[in-house]
Amino acid sequence: MSKQVKILEYEKRIKIMDERELLAEYDLPPFGVKRDFVGPKDGSKPFQKPKYHKYFAHEEEKKLRLKGAVINQYLDFIKSASVVHKNKFICELYKLSQRASESLFEQVVKRAFLYKVKSIETLTNIASWMIKVDGNAHFDDFFPSDFKDRKTYQDGKFSGETSIGYYKQLFLGEENESG
């Protein structure tokens, strides 16, 4: 004998009802939140995640494809290659694109496509190697070109250097006392 329940979906929550009795109530996640646990208010989460959870990377792939032709070629290569978890790989590639500057990311993907790299760890190693070799060349993208014209920069432009003499004495004094 199966029992039927009603699921009422409101703007910010879901209620599960058995006739007039409230069985459970869950808050809905904010708009745009994906792959997040939705559960009871007391915060109890399942102790185990599903084993056969599929990662879908459609949105991440769309955003990556907008970045340029080289990245499109690399994504086509990854989709046709024998990469075990393609969707997870694309998600990780998208995360790497968020962490690196656009020029660095494009150079990394270009090199990865040239050598047919199929590992995120290798892509990360290539990125760190390129930063070490080129020095600060890739950090220009992190700062807008007009940051020197901003009021906060102008206010702090002529402030004095911080004196570290007090901290030096404190550090040396502690060393002398312990030694």
VENRAFEN-V597037 format. One record per pair of residues at least 6 apart in sequence whose C-alpha atoms are under 8 Angstrom apart, sorted by the first residue. I is the first residue (numbers start at 1). J is the second residue. D is the distance in whole Angstrom. If there is no record, write none. Layout:
I J D
I J D
This chain:
4 18 7
5 16 7
5 17 6
5 18 5
5 19 7
6 16 6
6 17 5
6 18 6
6 19 7
7 14 7
7 15 6
7 16 5
7 17 6
8 14 6
8 15 5
8 16 6
8 17 8
9 15 6
12 27 6
12 28 5
12 29 8
13 25 7
13 26 6
13 27 4
13 28 5
14 25 6
14 26 5
14 27 6
14 28 7
15 22 7
15 23 8
15 24 6
15 25 4
15 26 7
16 22 6
16 23 6
16 24 5
16 25 6
17 23 5
17 24 7
24 40 8
25 40 7
26 38 7
26 39 6
26 40 5
26 41 7
27 38 7
27 39 7
27 40 8
27 41 8
28 38 7
29 36 8
29 38 7
37 45 8
39 45 7
55 87 6
55 88 6
56 87 6
56 88 8
57 87 5
57 88 7
57 90 6
57 91 6
60 90 7
60 91 6
60 94 6
61 90 7
61 91 8
61 94 8
64 71 7
64 72 8
64 94 7
65 71 6
65 72 5
65 75 8
70 106 7
70 109 7
70 110 6
71 106 7
71 109 6
71 110 8
73 113 8
74 109 7
74 110 8
74 112 8
74 113 6
75 90 8
77 113 8
78 86 7
78 118 7
79 86 7
83 118 7
89 119 8
89 120 7
92 120 7
93 120 7
96 105 8
96 124 8
97 105 6
101 138 7
101 139 7
101 141 6
101 142 7
102 141 8
103 138 7
104 127 7
104 130 8
104 138 6
105 127 7
108 123 7
108 126 6
108 127 6
108 130 8
109 123 8
112 118 8
112 123 7
117 123 7
131 137 8
131 138 7
147 153 7
148 154 7
